[in-house]
Amino acid sequence: DEVGLERQATAYGRLLDSFARELGPRMGQIELGTDGRPAKRSDRFSANAGSASNLLAVTRFRWLTFVDSFAGAPALARWLAEERKCREFRYEFEFRGDYLADDVGGAGAPAGAED
């Protein structure tokens, strides 16, 4: 029945909220605004999604999508070097879409590429 489903959904929402409150600080919880969403620019180092694996001393990030790639990627490299004591890095950046359409170069061209 519809009322039962609504109660289950409400209970499930509360359960997820409690998990977030308990696990968030352990996982690098970012600052949240009063509406429960990330405070302005507090998520600039965050990744939206990604895939990682670990085997012995090697951690491999197959792909990551950052909220702000120009802030997130350097922050990840800095964290790996300083906090995790990584000594060796190999990386490749691939940009997709019209991410720079509003820049001077227009239509996704890197700034200065109009020459």
RAMO-V420855 format. One record per residue. RES is the residue in three letters. PSI is psi as a letter, one per 20 degrees, with the letter a starting at -180 (999 if undefined). OMEGA is omega in whole degrees, -180 to 180 (* if undefined). NEAR is the number of other ideal C-beta (glycine too) atoms within 12 Angstrom. Layout:
BEGIN
res-><RES & RES>
psi-><PSI & PSI>
omega-><OMEGA & OMEGA>
near-><NEAR & NEAR>
END
This chain:
BEGIN
res-><ASP & GLU & VAL & GLY & LEU & GLU & ARG & GLN & ALA & THR & ALA & TYR & GLY & ARG & LEU & LEU & ASP & SER & PHE & ALA & ARG & GLU & LEU & GLY & PRO & ARG & MET & GLY & GLN & ILE & GLU & LEU & GLY & THR & ASP & GLY & ARG & PRO & ALA & LYS & ARG & SER & ASP & ARG & PHE & SER & ALA & ASN & ALA & GLY & SER & ALA & SER & ASN & LEU & LEU & ALA & VAL & THR & ARG & PHE & ARG & TRP & LEU & THR & PHE & VAL & ASP & SER & PHE & ALA & GLY & ALA & PRO & ALA & LEU & ALA & ARG & TRP & LEU & ALA & GLU & GLU & ARG & LYS & CYS & ARG & GLU & PHE & ARG & TYR & GLU & PHE & GLU & PHE & ARG & GLY & ASP & TYR & LEU & ALA & ASP & ASP & VAL & GLY & GLY & ALA & GLY & ALA & PRO & ALA & GLY & ALA & GLU & ASP>
psi-><q & h & g & g & h & g & g & g & g & g & g & g & g & h & g & g & g & h & g & g & h & g & h & g & h & i & j & l & p & r & p & q & a & h & j & i & r & p & q & p & j & i & j & h & i & q & p & h & r & r & p & q & r & p & o & d & j & p & p & p & o & h & q & q & o & q & g & n & h & i & g & g & g & h & g & g & g & g & g & g & g & g & h & i & k & p & i & p & q & p & r & p & p & p & p & q & a & l & h & k & h & i & r & g & h & r & k & j & p & q & p & i & j & i & 999>
omega-><-173 & -180 & 178 & 178 & 179 & 177 & 178 & 180 & 179 & 179 & 179 & 177 & 178 & 179 & 178 & 178 & -180 & 176 & -180 & 180 & -178 & -175 & -177 & -180 & 180 & -175 & 178 & -180 & 177 & -180 & 179 & 175 & -179 & 179 & 179 & 178 & 180 & 175 & -176 & 178 & 179 & -179 & -175 & 179 & -173 & 172 & 177 & -176 & 178 & 179 & -179 & 175 & -178 & 175 & -177 & -176 & -177 & 172 & -178 & 173 & -179 & 176 & 177 & 174 & -178 & 172 & 177 & -176 & -177 & 174 & -174 & -178 & 177 & 179 & 178 & 179 & 179 & 179 & 179 & -178 & -173 & -175 & -177 & 177 & 176 & -177 & -174 & -180 & 167 & -177 & 176 & 178 & 177 & 179 & -180 & 174 & -175 & -171 & -179 & -175 & -178 & 180 & -178 & -179 & 178 & 175 & 175 & -179 & 176 & 178 & -179 & -178 & -177 & -179 & *>
near-><7 & 8 & 9 & 10 & 11 & 12 & 13 & 14 & 14 & 14 & 14 & 14 & 15 & 14 & 14 & 16 & 16 & 13 & 15 & 18 & 16 & 13 & 13 & 18 & 13 & 10 & 13 & 17 & 18 & 24 & 19 & 18 & 13 & 8 & 8 & 16 & 12 & 21 & 16 & 12 & 15 & 18 & 23 & 22 & 26 & 27 & 26 & 16 & 14 & 19 & 13 & 16 & 12 & 12 & 8 & 7 & 11 & 14 & 21 & 17 & 25 & 15 & 18 & 26 & 22 & 26 & 22 & 21 & 25 & 16 & 19 & 27 & 28 & 20 & 25 & 28 & 23 & 16 & 19 & 21 & 15 & 13 & 12 & 16 & 10 & 19 & 11 & 13 & 19 & 13 & 18 & 11 & 18 & 13 & 17 & 11 & 11 & 13 & 21 & 21 & 15 & 12 & 16 & 14 & 17 & 15 & 15 & 17 & 18 & 18 & 15 & 11 & 13 & 13 & 8>
END
